[in-house]
Every structure is written in C-alpha cells, then in structure tokens.
Amino acid sequence: MNYRSFLFLTLIAFVLISITNLQNSQSNDNQFRSSLHFIEIVSKELGVDKKNVYVNTSAVTDGAIIKVGDNFYRAISGTDPR
C-alpha cells in the first residue's frame, strides 16, 4: 500500500467516525429534549414545579417510574383522550 492510499483510507475513516459521532450527539439531544418535555407535562398535570419531578430513566419509555413528593407513579404511554 502506498502513501496516497493510506492517506485516503485514513481520511475516509475520519469522516465516517465524525458522522457517527454527530448522529450519536443528535440522538442524545433528541432524547434529552423528549425527557424534558415529558417532565414539563407531568409537572403541569400534577400542578408541581418541574424541579420536584424525578424520573428513573433519561429516556421517555413505557414503565418509567416518576417520583413527585412522596408519591410514585408509573408512566404508561397512550393516546390523549381529548
């Protein structure tokens, strides 16, 4: 393998790793935004400050445990009845 081929393959590897890192970063950002929105909805529905809402997972998933004050709730996804 000559120097040019090695340089080209190194450049391709760098570009692919950068794209993967960008996709992971975007995925994490989307997950964070969804979790934050979920906490905002729970705090509004229960009439509490969102600083007092604790969730056992960073992902919005079915079955997440939510703690508000001394009360615990389980999140179950469903459709909005309105």
MIPABA-427578 format. One record per residue: chain; x, y, z of N, C-alpha, C in turn; residue in three letters; residue number from 1. Coordinates in nm, 4 decimals, decimal comma. Each point is the difference from the previous one (the first is absolute). Layout:
BEGIN
<atom ch="A" n_px="X" n_py="Y" n_pz="Z" ca_px="X" ca_py="Y" ca_pz="Z" c_px="X" c_py="Y" c_pz="Z" aa="ala" i="NUM"/>
...
***
This chain:
BEGIN
<atom ch="A" n_px="0,0855" n_py="-0,1159" n_pz="0,0000" ca_px="-0,0855" ca_py="0,1159" ca_pz="0,0000" c_px="0,0907" c_py="0,1231" c_pz="0,0000" aa="met" i="1"/>
<atom ch="A" n_px="-0,0277" n_py="0,0912" n_pz="-0,0907" ca_px="0,0830" ca_py="0,1196" ca_pz="-0,0051" c_px="-0,0550" c_py="0,1093" c_pz="0,0913" aa="asn" i="2"/>
<atom ch="A" n_px="0,0730" n_py="0,1083" n_pz="0,0095" ca_px="-0,0317" ca_py="0,1096" ca_pz="0,0913" c_px="-0,1351" c_py="0,0633" c_pz="-0,0316" aa="tyr" i="3"/>
<atom ch="A" n_px="-0,0316" n_py="0,0196" n_pz="-0,1286" ca_px="-0,1271" ca_py="0,0620" ca_pz="-0,0397" c_px="-0,1198" c_py="-0,0852" c_pz="0,0415" aa="arg" i="4"/>
<atom ch="A" n_px="0,0100" n_py="-0,1280" n_pz="-0,0207" ca_px="-0,1090" ca_py="-0,0913" ca_pz="0,0371" c_px="-0,0228" c_py="0,0027" c_pz="0,1505" aa="ser" i="5"/>
<atom ch="A" n_px="0,1090" n_py="-0,0024" n_pz="0,0745" ca_px="-0,0098" ca_py="0,0056" ca_pz="0,1456" c_px="-0,0645" c_py="0,1311" c_pz="0,0454" aa="phe" i="6"/>
<atom ch="A" n_px="0,0405" n_py="0,1107" n_pz="-0,0587" ca_px="-0,0552" ca_py="0,1310" ca_pz="0,0351" c_px="-0,1490" c_py="0,0071" c_pz="-0,0336" aa="leu" i="7"/>
<atom ch="A" n_px="-0,0370" n_py="-0,0547" n_pz="-0,1171" ca_px="-0,1399" ca_py="-0,0001" ca_pz="-0,0417" c_px="-0,0862" c_py="-0,0842" c_pz="0,0949" aa="phe" i="8"/>
<atom ch="A" n_px="0,0474" n_py="-0,1190" n_pz="0,0361" ca_px="-0,0749" ca_py="-0,0861" ca_pz="0,0909" c_px="-0,0118" c_py="0,0625" c_pz="0,1395" aa="leu" i="9"/>
<atom ch="A" n_px="0,1042" n_py="0,0665" n_pz="0,0442" ca_px="-0,0036" ca_py="0,0698" ca_pz="0,1294" c_px="-0,1026" c_py="0,1126" c_pz="-0,0028" aa="thr" i="10"/>
<atom ch="A" n_px="-0,0054" n_py="0,0739" n_pz="-0,1088" ca_px="-0,0971" ca_py="0,1090" ca_pz="-0,0148" c_px="-0,1431" c_py="-0,0549" c_pz="-0,0001" aa="leu" i="11"/>
<atom ch="A" n_px="-0,0230" n_py="-0,1086" n_pz="-0,0708" ca_px="-0,1332" ca_py="-0,0626" ca_pz="-0,0033" c_px="-0,0410" c_py="-0,0460" c_pz="0,1398" aa="ile" i="12"/>
<atom ch="A" n_px="0,0929" n_py="-0,0637" n_pz="0,0709" ca_px="-0,0297" ca_py="-0,0465" ca_pz="0,1358" c_px="-0,0343" c_py="0,1178" c_pz="0,0906" aa="ala" i="13"/>
<atom ch="A" n_px="0,0742" n_py="0,1089" n_pz="-0,0109" ca_px="-0,0252" ca_py="0,1193" ca_pz="0,0810" c_px="-0,1394" c_py="0,0574" c_pz="-0,0285" aa="phe" i="14"/>
<atom ch="A" n_px="-0,0367" n_py="0,0074" n_pz="-0,1270" ca_px="-0,1316" ca_py="0,0531" ca_pz="-0,0381" c_px="-0,1113" c_py="-0,0897" c_pz="0,0546" aa="val" i="15"/>
<atom ch="A" n_px="0,0143" n_py="-0,1314" n_pz="-0,0124" ca_px="-0,1031" ca_py="-0,0920" ca_pz="0,0488" c_px="-0,0142" c_py="0,0067" c_pz="0,1521" aa="leu" i="16"/>
<atom ch="A" n_px="0,1106" n_py="0,0107" n_pz="0,0715" ca_px="-0,0049" ca_py="0,0126" ca_pz="0,1460" c_px="-0,0668" c_py="0,1310" c_pz="0,0391" aa="ile" i="17"/>
<atom ch="A" n_px="0,0300" n_py="0,1076" n_pz="-0,0718" ca_px="-0,0625" ca_py="0,1299" ca_pz="0,0291" c_px="-0,1504" c_py="-0,0044" c_pz="-0,0225" aa="ser" i="18"/>
<atom ch="A" n_px="-0,0434" n_py="-0,0655" n_pz="-0,1066" ca_px="-0,1439" ca_py="-0,0118" ca_pz="-0,0276" c_px="-0,0684" c_py="-0,0800" c_pz="0,1102" aa="ile" i="19"/>
<atom ch="A" n_px="0,0617" n_py="-0,1086" n_pz="0,0439" ca_px="-0,0565" ca_py="-0,0820" ca_pz="0,1082" c_px="-0,0113" c_py="0,0805" c_pz="0,1288" aa="thr" i="20"/>
<atom ch="A" n_px="0,1034" n_py="0,0767" n_pz="0,0322" ca_px="-0,0036" ca_py="0,0830" ca_pz="0,1208" c_px="-0,1097" c_py="0,1051" c_pz="-0,0082" aa="asn" i="21"/>
<atom ch="A" n_px="-0,0193" n_py="0,0596" n_pz="-0,1161" ca_px="-0,1052" ca_py="0,0998" ca_pz="-0,0186" c_px="-0,1381" c_py="-0,0630" c_pz="0,0174" aa="leu" i="22"/>
<atom ch="A" n_px="-0,0200" n_py="-0,1191" n_pz="-0,0568" ca_px="-0,1289" ca_py="-0,0682" ca_pz="0,0139" c_px="-0,0280" c_py="-0,0354" c_pz="0,1459" aa="gln" i="23"/>
<atom ch="A" n_px="0,1005" n_py="-0,0462" n_pz="0,0723" ca_px="-0,0172" ca_py="-0,0325" ca_pz="0,1416" c_px="-0,0329" c_py="0,1245" c_pz="0,0806" aa="asn" i="24"/>
<atom ch="A" n_px="0,0655" n_py="0,1093" n_pz="-0,0310" ca_px="-0,0262" ca_py="0,1261" ca_pz="0,0700" c_px="-0,1428" c_py="0,0477" c_pz="-0,0241" aa="ser" i="25"/>
<atom ch="A" n_px="-0,0453" n_py="-0,0089" n_pz="-0,1239" ca_px="-0,1371" ca_py="0,0404" ca_pz="-0,0323" c_px="-0,1012" c_py="-0,0902" c_pz="0,0686" aa="gln" i="26"/>
<atom ch="A" n_px="0,0278" n_py="-0,1277" n_pz="0,0065" ca_px="-0,0893" ca_py="-0,0945" ca_pz="0,0667" c_px="-0,0102" c_py="0,0322" c_pz="0,1491" aa="ser" i="27"/>
<atom ch="A" n_px="0,1124" n_py="0,0266" n_pz="0,0631" ca_px="0,0001" ca_py="0,0359" ca_pz="0,1417" c_px="-0,0756" c_py="0,1296" c_pz="0,0248" aa="asn" i="28"/>
<atom ch="A" n_px="0,0161" n_py="0,0975" n_pz="-0,0898" ca_px="-0,0704" ca_py="0,1270" ca_pz="0,0139" c_px="-0,1507" c_py="-0,0206" c_pz="-0,0129" aa="asp" i="29"/>
<atom ch="A" n_px="-0,0425" n_py="-0,0807" n_pz="-0,0953" ca_px="-0,1429" ca_py="-0,0289" ca_pz="-0,0174" c_px="-0,0566" c_py="-0,0708" c_pz="0,1225" aa="asn" i="30"/>
<atom ch="A" n_px="0,0765" n_py="-0,0930" n_pz="0,0551" ca_px="-0,0435" ca_py="-0,0735" ca_pz="0,1191" c_px="-0,0143" c_py="0,0961" c_pz="0,1178" aa="gln" i="31"/>
<atom ch="A" n_px="0,0961" n_py="0,0911" n_pz="0,0162" ca_px="-0,0059" ca_py="0,0985" ca_pz="0,1079" c_px="-0,1214" c_py="0,0906" c_pz="-0,0152" aa="phe" i="32"/>
<atom ch="A" n_px="-0,0248" n_py="0,0475" n_pz="-0,1213" ca_px="-0,1148" ca_py="0,0887" ca_pz="-0,0232" c_px="-0,1323" c_py="-0,0713" c_pz="0,0279" aa="arg" i="33"/>
<atom ch="A" n_px="-0,0088" n_py="-0,1263" n_pz="-0,0392" ca_px="-0,1224" ca_py="-0,0776" ca_pz="0,0263" c_px="-0,0207" c_py="-0,0190" c_pz="0,1497" aa="ser" i="34"/>
<atom ch="A" n_px="0,1073" n_py="-0,0287" n_pz="0,0716" ca_px="-0,0092" ca_py="-0,0181" ca_pz="0,1450" c_px="-0,0409" c_py="0,1290" c_pz="0,0686" aa="ser" i="35"/>
<atom ch="A" n_px="0,0585" n_py="0,1102" n_pz="-0,0431" ca_px="-0,0343" ca_py="0,1297" ca_pz="0,0580" c_px="-0,1461" c_py="0,0340" c_pz="-0,0254" aa="leu" i="36"/>
<atom ch="A" n_px="-0,0470" n_py="-0,0253" n_pz="-0,1212" ca_px="-0,1408" ca_py="0,0262" ca_pz="-0,0331" c_px="-0,0921" c_py="-0,0872" c_pz="0,0853" aa="his" i="37"/>
<atom ch="A" n_px="0,0378" n_py="-0,1252" n_pz="0,0187" ca_px="-0,0775" ca_py="-0,0916" ca_pz="0,0833" c_px="-0,0103" c_py="0,0527" c_pz="0,1433" aa="phe" i="38"/>
<atom ch="A" n_px="0,1102" n_py="0,0457" n_pz="0,0568" ca_px="0,0012" ca_py="0,0542" ca_pz="0,1363" c_px="-0,0863" c_py="0,1259" c_pz="0,0075" aa="ile" i="39"/>
<atom ch="A" n_px="0,0058" n_py="0,0838" n_pz="-0,1016" ca_px="-0,0826" ca_py="0,1213" ca_pz="-0,0020" c_px="-0,1486" c_py="-0,0354" c_pz="-0,0021" aa="glu" i="40"/>
<atom ch="A" n_px="-0,0380" n_py="-0,1004" n_pz="-0,0767" ca_px="-0,1411" ca_py="-0,0424" ca_pz="-0,0067" c_px="-0,0449" c_py="-0,0559" c_pz="0,1350" aa="ile" i="41"/>
<atom ch="A" n_px="0,0825" n_py="-0,0861" n_pz="0,0609" ca_px="-0,0347" ca_py="-0,0582" ca_pz="0,1303" c_px="-0,0154" c_py="0,1102" c_pz="0,1040" aa="val" i="42"/>
<atom ch="A" n_px="0,0916" n_py="0,0953" n_pz="0,0029" ca_px="-0,0077" ca_py="0,1066" ca_pz="0,1004" c_px="-0,1255" c_py="0,0850" c_pz="-0,0199" aa="ser" i="43"/>
<atom ch="A" n_px="-0,0358" n_py="0,0243" n_pz="-0,1257" ca_px="-0,1212" ca_py="0,0784" ca_pz="-0,0283" c_px="-0,1251" c_py="-0,0766" c_pz="0,0421" aa="lys" i="44"/>
<atom ch="A" n_px="-0,0064" n_py="-0,1290" n_pz="-0,0366" ca_px="-0,1178" ca_py="-0,0817" ca_pz="0,0328" c_px="-0,0184" c_py="-0,0170" c_pz="0,1508" aa="glu" i="45"/>
<atom ch="A" n_px="0,1102" n_py="-0,0109" n_pz="0,0737" ca_px="-0,0090" ca_py="-0,0206" ca_pz="0,1450" c_px="0,0069" c_py="0,1306" c_pz="0,0789" aa="leu" i="46"/>
<atom ch="A" n_px="0,0225" n_py="0,1116" n_pz="-0,0690" ca_px="0,0024" ca_py="0,1300" ca_pz="0,0662" c_px="0,1187" c_py="0,0193" c_pz="0,0934" aa="gly" i="47"/>
<atom ch="A" n_px="0,1153" n_py="-0,0512" n_pz="-0,0389" ca_px="0,1208" ca_py="0,0151" ca_pz="0,0803" c_px="0,1102" c_py="0,0613" c_pz="-0,0853" aa="val" i="48"/>
<atom ch="A" n_px="0,1006" n_py="0,0536" n_pz="0,0666" ca_px="0,1153" ca_py="0,0545" ca_pz="-0,0704" c_px="0,0788" c_py="-0,1152" c_pz="-0,0623" aa="asp" i="49"/>
<atom ch="A" n_px="0,0501" n_py="0,0213" n_pz="-0,1216" ca_px="0,0717" ca_py="-0,1091" ca_pz="-0,0678" c_px="0,1287" c_py="-0,0390" c_pz="0,0715" aa="lys" i="50"/>
<atom ch="A" n_px="0,0506" n_py="0,0851" n_pz="0,0887" ca_px="0,1175" ca_py="-0,0362" ca_pz="0,0795" c_px="-0,0322" c_py="-0,1092" c_pz="0,1014" aa="lys" i="51"/>
<atom ch="A" n_px="-0,1286" n_py="-0,0220" n_pz="0,0264" ca_px="-0,0430" ca_py="-0,1008" ca_pz="0,0977" c_px="-0,0438" c_py="-0,1311" c_pz="-0,0646" aa="asn" i="52"/>
<atom ch="A" n_px="0,0228" n_py="-0,0133" n_pz="-0,1301" ca_px="-0,0369" ca_py="-0,1215" ca_pz="-0,0722" c_px="0,1281" c_py="-0,0791" c_pz="-0,0283" aa="val" i="53"/>
<atom ch="A" n_px="0,0025" n_py="-0,1239" n_pz="0,0458" ca_px="0,1164" ca_py="-0,0869" ca_pz="-0,0206" c_px="-0,0430" c_py="-0,1223" c_pz="-0,0801" aa="tyr" i="54"/>
<atom ch="A" n_px="0,0831" n_py="-0,0389" n_pz="-0,0974" ca_px="-0,0291" ca_py="-0,1143" ca_pz="-0,0857" c_px="0,1190" c_py="-0,0947" c_pz="0,0070" aa="val" i="55"/>
<atom ch="A" n_px="-0,0263" n_py="-0,1307" n_pz="0,0028" ca_px="0,1070" ca_py="-0,0975" ca_pz="0,0174" c_px="0,0771" c_py="-0,0323" c_pz="-0,1269" aa="asn" i="56"/>
<atom ch="A" n_px="-0,0302" n_py="0,0664" n_pz="-0,1098" ca_px="0,0706" ca_py="-0,0260" ca_pz="-0,1252" c_px="0,0135" c_py="0,1285" c_pz="-0,0794" aa="thr" i="57"/>
<atom ch="A" n_px="0,1046" n_py="0,0088" n_pz="-0,0798" ca_px="0,0174" ca_py="0,1199" ca_pz="-0,0824" c_px="-0,0768" c_py="-0,0117" c_pz="-0,1312" aa="ser" i="58"/>
<atom ch="A" n_px="-0,0501" n_py="-0,1191" n_pz="-0,0299" ca_px="-0,0780" ca_py="-0,0204" ca_pz="-0,1218" c_px="-0,1479" c_py="-0,0032" c_pz="0,0353" aa="ala" i="59"/>
<atom ch="A" n_px="-0,0805" n_py="0,0589" n_pz="-0,0858" ca_px="-0,1445" ca_py="-0,0050" ca_pz="0,0209" c_px="-0,0465" c_py="-0,1365" c_pz="-0,0484" aa="val" i="60"/>
<atom ch="A" n_px="-0,0231" n_py="-0,0888" n_pz="0,0962" ca_px="-0,0404" ca_py="-0,1356" ca_pz="-0,0353" c_px="-0,1216" c_py="-0,0402" c_pz="0,0814" aa="thr" i="61"/>
<atom ch="A" n_px="-0,0731" n_py="-0,0936" n_pz="-0,0542" ca_px="-0,1126" ca_py="-0,0581" ca_pz="0,0725" c_px="0,0526" c_py="-0,0655" c_pz="0,1270" aa="asp" i="62"/>
<atom ch="A" n_px="-0,0664" n_py="0,0238" n_pz="0,1100" ca_px="0,0391" ca_py="-0,0635" ca_pz="0,1243" c_px="0,0970" c_py="0,0810" c_pz="0,0835" aa="gly" i="63"/>
<atom ch="A" n_px="0,0356" n_py="0,1199" n_pz="-0,0435" ca_px="0,0892" ca_py="0,0847" ca_pz="0,0792" c_px="-0,0666" c_py="0,0301" c_pz="0,1342" aa="ala" i="64"/>
<atom ch="A" n_px="0,0791" n_py="0,0036" n_pz="0,1056" ca_px="-0,0509" ca_py="0,0329" ca_pz="0,1330" c_px="0,0236" c_py="0,1486" c_pz="0,0240" aa="ile" i="65"/>
<atom ch="A" n_px="-0,1057" n_py="0,0678" n_pz="0,0427" ca_px="0,0047" ca_py="0,1441" ca_pz="0,0241" c_px="-0,0253" c_py="0,0240" c_pz="0,1474" aa="ile" i="66"/>
<atom ch="A" n_px="0,0837" n_py="0,0825" n_pz="0,0618" ca_px="-0,0181" ca_py="0,0348" ca_pz="0,1407" c_px="-0,0297" c_py="0,1483" c_pz="0,0093" aa="lys" i="67"/>
<atom ch="A" n_px="-0,1117" n_py="0,0318" n_pz="0,0650" ca_px="-0,0395" ca_py="0,1386" ca_pz="0,0258" c_px="-0,0343" c_py="0,0072" c_pz="0,1471" aa="val" i="68"/>
<atom ch="A" n_px="0,0836" n_py="0,0717" n_pz="0,0765" ca_px="-0,0197" ca_py="0,0037" ca_pz="0,1450" c_px="0,0186" c_py="-0,1392" c_pz="0,0567" aa="gly" i="69"/>
<atom ch="A" n_px="-0,0984" n_py="-0,0465" n_pz="0,0766" ca_px="0,0056" ca_py="-0,1347" ca_pz="0,0565" c_px="-0,0743" c_py="-0,1033" c_pz="-0,0855" aa="asp" i="70"/>
<atom ch="A" n_px="-0,0539" n_py="0,0443" n_pz="-0,1134" ca_px="-0,0796" ca_py="-0,0874" ca_pz="-0,0861" c_px="0,0810" c_py="-0,0531" c_pz="-0,1174" aa="asn" i="71"/>
<atom ch="A" n_px="-0,0265" n_py="-0,1248" n_pz="-0,0368" ca_px="0,0639" ca_py="-0,0632" ca_pz="-0,1147" c_px="-0,1059" c_py="-0,0330" c_pz="-0,1037" aa="phe" i="72"/>
<atom ch="A" n_px="0,0353" n_py="0,0168" n_pz="-0,1273" ca_px="-0,0911" ca_py="-0,0284" ca_pz="-0,1102" c_px="0,0754" c_py="-0,0831" c_pz="-0,1033" aa="tyr" i="73"/>
<atom ch="A" n_px="-0,0740" n_py="-0,0763" n_pz="-0,0793" ca_px="0,0598" ca_py="-0,0724" ca_pz="-0,1115" c_px="-0,0541" c_py="0,0610" c_pz="-0,1282" aa="arg" i="74"/>
<atom ch="A" n_px="0,0905" n_py="0,0330" n_pz="-0,0903" ca_px="-0,0392" ca_py="0,0596" ca_pz="-0,1284" c_px="-0,0466" c_py="-0,1100" c_pz="-0,0942" aa="ala" i="75"/>
<atom ch="A" n_px="-0,1156" n_py="0,0202" n_pz="-0,0589" ca_px="-0,0537" ca_py="-0,0922" ca_pz="-0,0987" c_px="-0,0392" c_py="0,0841" c_pz="-0,1216" aa="ile" i="76"/>
<atom ch="A" n_px="0,0587" n_py="-0,0301" n_pz="-0,1122" ca_px="-0,0314" ca_py="0,0807" ca_pz="-0,1187" c_px="-0,1383" c_py="-0,0377" c_pz="-0,0508" aa="ser" i="77"/>
<atom ch="A" n_px="-0,0627" n_py="0,0979" n_pz="-0,0573" ca_px="-0,1339" ca_py="-0,0192" ca_pz="-0,0556" c_px="-0,0369" c_py="0,1219" c_pz="-0,0819" aa="gly" i="78"/>
<atom ch="A" n_px="-0,1209" n_py="0,0023" n_pz="-0,0484" ca_px="-0,0436" ca_py="0,1129" ca_pz="-0,0790" c_px="-0,0691" c_py="0,1004" c_pz="0,0898" aa="thr" i="79"/>
<atom ch="A" n_px="0,0055" n_py="0,1243" n_pz="-0,0399" ca_px="-0,0648" ca_py="0,1081" ca_pz="0,0728" c_px="-0,1505" c_py="-0,0111" c_pz="-0,0231" aa="asp" i="80"/>
<atom ch="A" n_px="-0,0816" n_py="-0,0110" n_pz="0,1057" ca_px="-0,1449" ca_py="-0,0210" ca_pz="-0,0186" c_px="-0,0732" c_py="0,1240" c_pz="-0,0515" aa="pro" i="81"/>
<atom ch="A" n_px="0,0662" n_py="0,1121" n_pz="-0,0076" ca_px="-0,0688" ca_py="0,1225" ca_pz="-0,0471" c_px="-0,0202" c_py="0,0013" c_pz="-0,1458" aa="arg" i="82"/>
***
